[in-house]
Amino acid sequence: MQQIYTVGIYFFSFLVKVYSFLNGKTRKIVDGHVSTWEILENVDSEAFIWFHVASLGEFEQGRPLIESLKSQYPNQKVLITFFSPSGYEIKKDYKYADLVLYLPFDTPENARRFLSKISIKVAVFIKYEFWFNYLNELQNQNIPIIYVSSLFRRGQFYFKSDWMLDIFKRVNHFFVQNEESKLILSSYGIHNATVAGDTRIDSVLLTAKEKWLEKKIEKVLDGRPVVVFGSTWKGDHSLLVSFINKHSSKYQYIIAPHEVDKKGITDLENSIEYTVSLYTVSDELTDVIIIDSIGVLKYIYRYADVAYIGGGFNHGIHNTLEPLSYGIPVLFGPKNYMKFAEAQKIVQLDLGSLVNSANFNKKLELYLDSKQLRNTVKQKVEKYIENNKGATLKVVDMFKSIL
């Protein structure tokens, strides 16, 4: 299996390099790998705690742990690696990290080279980041490995590979999000697991408490209900544009597309029949605001009375916990929502609603028009958050035995 997996990685890396000539985002990955090797030639010899995350969402899962460890061990060096440019570009200057890099592709040669250039005290992988050749090399060098906020489902392919299963069995500890994941690991003879919950809940609480205000937005808000459409795709835009065009000045609207390319923003702007303002361009904002930059959506939600999370009519929904941390109802489309435990809880506990193209307007109106309903949801959300926070503390306790 190792040979098949590794050949697949080589083939994937070849495709990425070819595609990088056509796509700027992919080019950043290739250039980032080159930069990683250059930086590692002159890296500090002191041992690092290494956190690897896929992108910005996984970074947010690791963030409360990183900041907690840095507060308790301020002299401890921290390395963060990303796979995706959308995470790296936003967090490359993150103040709690001593070094932020792209992680080169998961080949045996890259793993050996990477770990020969930098001293690692413990490696922390967030959620689904199973880089098996790196894991294998870490284990060959007796470097502790911890997984945080992992989720497992029956039938996943890595449980069918003796090589991958053996690597899992040698991971020092898995902090999983739910009891089902722990039971699945146990059924394969992996007993070094703890149900800690989702560190993202701690992360979104940190964000919600941060001091952040945007005077331009505050100036235009006049007491009418505000809906924030967050991380939206084209599949969402036809619905939200229809809603805006129908309701005009009854509500106020903030739209944060997942992709902020110029053409996509222009197409969205032109499809709305009312005056639209761009967040980074307009000095005076209007009732319809398009957020044409990345990194502020998690703060923008604090101005919302209701949030609609995009992706549910395309690839699958995005982060629902960010808006939930502000105690507001969260709505989303049907695509792949069952893969997300927090989305299931939103439906089960009436913290918002699952919508489709037929009931989109009706559901959105229901929450926007009823302050009493929104207050009821807020109370339920606060209870849910209170019952599920604290995963970070459980993980930090494990680190105390390592550091």
C-alpha positions in Angstrom: 0.0 0.0 0.0 2.9 2.4 0.8 4.1 2.1 -2.8 0.6 2.7 -4.3 0.0 5.7 -1.9 3.4 7.2 -2.7 3.0 6.8 -6.5 -0.3 8.6 -6.1 1.4 11.4 -4.3 4.0 11.7 -7.0 1.3 11.8 -9.7 -0.7 14.4 -7.8 2.4 16.6 -7.3 3.2 16.3 -11.0 -0.4 17.5 -11.9 -0.1 20.4 -9.4 3.2 21.5 -11.0 1.7 21.4 -14.5 -1.5 23.2 -13.5 0.5 25.9 -11.7 1.4 27.3 -15.1 -2.3 28.0 -15.6 -3.6 28.8 -12.1 -2.2 31.5 -9.7 -3.4 29.8 -6.5 -1.7 26.5 -7.5 1.4 28.4 -8.4 1.6 29.7 -4.8 1.8 26.1 -3.6 4.7 25.2 -5.9 6.6 28.5 -5.1 5.8 27.9 -1.4 7.5 24.5 -1.5 10.6 26.1 -3.0 10.6 28.8 -0.3 10.2 26.2 2.4 13.5 24.4 1.4 15.3 27.7 1.3 14.1 28.8 4.7 15.0 25.5 6.3 18.6 25.9 5.3 18.9 28.6 8.0 16.4 27.5 10.6 17.1 27.8 14.3 18.5 24.6 15.8 16.1 24.7 18.8 13.4 22.1 18.9 9.9 23.2 17.7 6.4 22.1 18.4 5.1 21.5 14.9 1.4 22.1 14.0 0.3 21.0 10.5 -3.0 22.2 9.2 -4.6 22.0 5.7 -6.0 25.5 5.5 -7.6 28.4 7.4 -10.4 26.3 8.9 -8.1 23.7 10.4 -5.8 26.5 11.6 -8.7 27.9 13.6 -9.1 24.5 15.2 -5.5 24.5 16.3 -5.3 28.2 17.2 -6.6 28.0 20.8 -4.1 25.2 21.5 -1.2 27.2 20.0 -2.1 30.3 21.9 -2.6 28.4 25.2 0.7 26.6 24.9 2.5 29.9 24.0 1.0 31.6 27.1 2.2 28.7 29.3 5.6 28.1 27.5 6.5 31.5 26.0 10.0 30.4 25.0 8.9 27.3 23.2 9.4 27.5 19.4 6.3 26.9 17.3 6.2 25.8 13.7 3.0 25.9 11.6 2.8 24.4 8.2 -0.1 24.7 5.7 -1.1 22.9 2.5 -3.3 25.6 1.1 -2.5 29.1 0.1 -5.8 30.4 1.6 -4.4 29.5 5.0 -0.8 30.4 4.5 -1.3 33.8 2.9 -3.5 35.0 5.8 -1.5 33.5 8.6 2.1 33.7 7.5 2.7 36.6 10.0 0.8 35.0 12.8 2.3 36.4 16.0 2.2 33.2 18.0 4.3 31.2 15.5 8.0 31.4 15.2 8.0 29.9 11.7 5.1 29.5 9.1 5.8 27.4 6.0 4.1 25.4 3.3 4.6 21.6 3.8 6.1 19.9 0.7 4.2 17.0 -0.8 4.0 13.8 1.2 6.8 11.7 -0.4 9.3 9.7 1.6 12.2 11.9 0.3 10.4 15.1 1.3 9.6 13.7 4.8 13.3 12.7 5.4 14.6 15.9 4.0 12.2 18.1 6.0 12.9 16.3 9.3 16.6 16.4 8.7 16.5 20.2 8.5 14.5 21.1 11.6 14.3 19.7 15.1 10.8 18.6 16.1 9.9 18.0 19.8 6.3 16.9 19.1 4.2 16.9 15.9 0.5 17.9 16.1 -1.8 17.2 13.1 -5.3 18.8 13.0 -8.4 16.8 12.1 -7.9 14.9 8.8 -4.2 15.7 8.0 -3.0 12.1 7.5 0.4 12.6 5.7 1.5 9.0 6.0 5.1 9.3 4.8 5.7 12.1 7.2 4.0 10.2 10.0 6.2 7.1 9.1 9.4 9.2 9.2 8.4 10.9 12.5 7.8 7.5 14.0 11.2 6.2 12.7 12.8 9.1 14.6 10.7 8.5 17.8 9.1 11.9 17.6 5.7 12.0 19.4 2.6 12.5 17.3 -0.7 13.9 18.5 -3.9 14.3 16.5 -6.4 17.0 17.5 -10.1 17.3 16.7 -10.1 14.2 14.5 -13.2 12.5 13.2 -13.5 9.0 11.9 -16.2 7.2 10.0 -16.6 3.5 9.4 -15.3 2.3 6.0 -12.7 5.0 5.5 -10.0 3.7 3.2 -7.0 4.0 5.6 -8.5 1.3 7.9 -8.3 -1.1 5.0 -4.5 -0.7 4.7 -2.2 -2.7 7.0 0.5 -0.1 6.5 -1.7 2.9 7.3 -3.4 1.1 10.2 0.1 0.3 11.7 1.0 4.0 11.5 -2.3 4.9 13.3 -1.5 2.4 16.0 1.8 4.1 16.6 0.4 7.6 16.9 0.9 8.7 20.5 -2.6 10.0 21.0 -5.8 10.9 19.2 -8.1 13.6 20.6 -11.3 13.0 18.8 -14.5 15.0 18.6 -17.0 12.3 19.5 -17.6 9.0 21.1 -18.3 7.3 17.7 -14.8 8.2 16.5 -13.2 6.7 19.6 -15.3 3.5 19.2 -14.2 3.1 15.6 -10.5 3.5 16.5 -11.0 1.0 19.3 -12.6 -1.5 16.9 -9.3 -1.5 15.0 -7.2 -2.0 18.1 -6.3 1.7 18.6 -7.0 2.6 22.2 -4.9 5.7 22.7 -7.8 8.0 22.1 -9.7 10.6 24.2 -13.0 12.3 23.4 -12.1 15.9 23.8 -14.6 17.6 21.6 -14.0 20.2 18.9 -11.4 22.8 19.6 -13.1 25.1 17.0 -15.7 25.9 19.6 -12.9 27.3 21.8 -11.5 29.1 18.8 -14.7 30.8 17.7 -15.3 31.9 21.3 -11.9 33.6 21.3 -12.8 35.4 18.0 -16.2 36.5 19.3 -14.5 38.1 22.3 -11.8 39.9 20.3 -12.2 43.7 20.0 -13.0 44.4 16.4 -15.3 47.0 14.9 -15.8 48.5 11.5 -17.0 52.0 11.6 -18.2 52.0 8.0 -20.5 49.1 8.7 -21.7 50.4 12.0 -22.5 53.7 10.4 -24.9 52.3 7.8 -26.7 49.9 10.1 -30.0 51.5 11.2 -31.9 48.9 13.2 -33.4 46.9 10.4 -32.6 43.1 10.6 -29.2 42.2 9.1 -28.5 39.0 7.3 -24.9 38.0 6.5 -24.5 35.6 3.6 -21.1 34.0 4.4 -18.7 32.0 2.2 -21.1 31.9 -0.7 -20.7 30.3 -4.1 -22.5 30.7 -7.4 -25.0 28.1 -6.4 -26.0 30.3 -3.4 -26.0 33.6 -5.3 -29.1 32.9 -7.4 -31.1 32.4 -4.2 -29.7 35.3 -2.2 -29.9 37.7 -5.1 -33.5 36.8 -5.7 -34.2 37.3 -2.0 -32.5 40.7 -2.0 -34.2 41.9 -5.2 -37.6 40.9 -3.8 -37.3 42.4 -0.3 -35.2 45.5 -1.2 -35.1 47.9 1.8 -36.9 45.7 4.3 -33.6 44.3 5.6 -29.9 45.0 5.3 -27.5 42.6 3.6 -23.8 41.7 3.9 -22.5 39.2 1.3 -19.1 37.6 1.8 -18.3 35.3 -1.3 -15.9 32.4 -0.7 -13.9 33.4 -3.8 -13.2 37.2 -4.1 -11.9 37.2 -7.7 -12.8 40.4 -9.6 -15.0 38.8 -12.2 -17.1 36.9 -9.6 -17.6 40.0 -7.5 -18.6 42.1 -10.6 -21.1 39.5 -11.7 -22.6 39.3 -8.3 -22.8 43.1 -8.0 -24.4 43.5 -11.4 -27.1 40.9 -10.6 -28.5 42.9 -7.7 -31.0 45.5 -8.7 -30.2 47.9 -5.8 -27.1 50.0 -5.0 -24.2 47.8 -3.9 -21.1 48.9 -2.1 -17.7 47.0 -2.0 -16.2 46.8 1.5 -12.7 47.7 0.5 -13.6 50.3 -2.1 -16.5 52.4 -0.8 -16.2 55.0 1.8 -19.9 55.2 2.3 -21.6 51.8 2.4 -25.1 51.0 1.3 -27.8 48.5 2.4 -26.1 45.8 0.3 -22.5 45.3 1.1 -20.1 42.9 -0.6 -17.1 41.8 1.4 -14.4 41.7 -1.3 -11.5 40.7 1.0 -10.5 37.6 2.9 -10.1 37.2 6.7 -12.8 39.5 8.1 -15.9 37.3 7.8 -15.5 35.8 11.2 -15.8 39.3 12.7 -18.5 40.5 10.3 -20.9 37.9 11.8 -21.1 40.1 15.0 -23.3 42.5 13.0 -25.8 39.8 11.9 -29.2 39.0 13.2 -29.2 35.9 11.0 -26.5 34.1 9.0 -26.7 32.0 5.9 -23.7 29.8 5.3 -22.8 29.1 1.7 -21.7 25.9 -0.1 -24.8 23.9 0.6 -25.8 24.0 -3.0 -22.2 23.3 -4.3 -19.4 21.4 -2.6 -20.7 21.4 0.9 -21.3 23.9 3.7 -18.6 26.0 5.2 -17.9 27.0 8.9 -21.2 27.2 10.8 -19.6 27.6 14.2 -18.2 31.1 13.5 -21.7 32.7 13.2 -23.1 30.4 15.9 -20.6 31.8 18.5 -22.5 35.1 18.3 -25.8 33.5 19.3 -27.6 34.0 16.0 -29.6 31.5 13.9 -27.6 29.8 11.2 -29.1 28.6 7.9 -27.5 26.4 5.2 -28.2 24.3 2.2 -28.4 20.5 2.0 -25.2 19.4 0.2 -23.1 17.1 2.5 -24.3 18.7 5.7 -24.5 15.3 7.4 -20.7 15.1 7.3 -20.5 18.0 9.8 -21.5 17.2 13.4 -22.1 20.9 14.2 -24.5 21.2 11.3 -26.4 18.2 12.5 -26.7 19.8 15.9 -28.0 23.0 14.4 -30.8 21.1 12.9 -31.5 18.8 15.9 -31.4 21.6 18.5 -33.2 24.2 16.3 -30.3 26.5 16.3 -31.1 27.5 12.8 -32.4 25.6 9.8 -31.6 23.5 6.8 -33.0 25.1 3.6 -33.6 24.2 0.0 -34.3 26.3 -3.1 -38.1 26.0 -2.5 -38.2 27.2 1.1 -35.1 29.5 1.2 -37.1 32.8 1.2 -39.7 31.5 3.7 -37.1 30.3 6.2 -35.0 33.4 6.0 -38.0 35.7 6.5 -39.1 33.6 9.5 -35.9 34.4 11.4 -35.5 37.9 10.2 -39.1 38.9 11.1 -39.2 37.4 14.6 -37.0 38.9 17.2 -38.6 36.6 19.8 -37.6 33.5 17.7 -34.0 34.9 17.4 -33.9 35.4 21.2 -35.0 31.8 21.7 -32.3 30.5 19.4 -29.7 32.6 21.2 -30.6 30.9 24.5 -30.3 27.5 22.9 -27.0 28.4 21.3 -25.5 29.7 24.6 -26.4 26.4 26.2 -24.9 24.4 23.4 -21.6 26.3 23.5 -21.4 26.0 27.2 -21.8 22.3 27.1 -19.2 21.8 24.4 -16.4 24.2 25.1 -13.1 23.2 26.8 -11.5 20.8 24.3 -8.3 22.8 24.4 -7.7 22.3 28.1 -7.9 18.5 27.7 -5.2 18.6 25.0 -3.0 21.0 26.9 -2.9 18.6 29.8 -1.4 16.0 27.5 1.3 18.4 26.4 2.4 18.9 30.0 3.7 15.4 30.1 5.8 16.0 26.9 7.2 19.4 27.4 
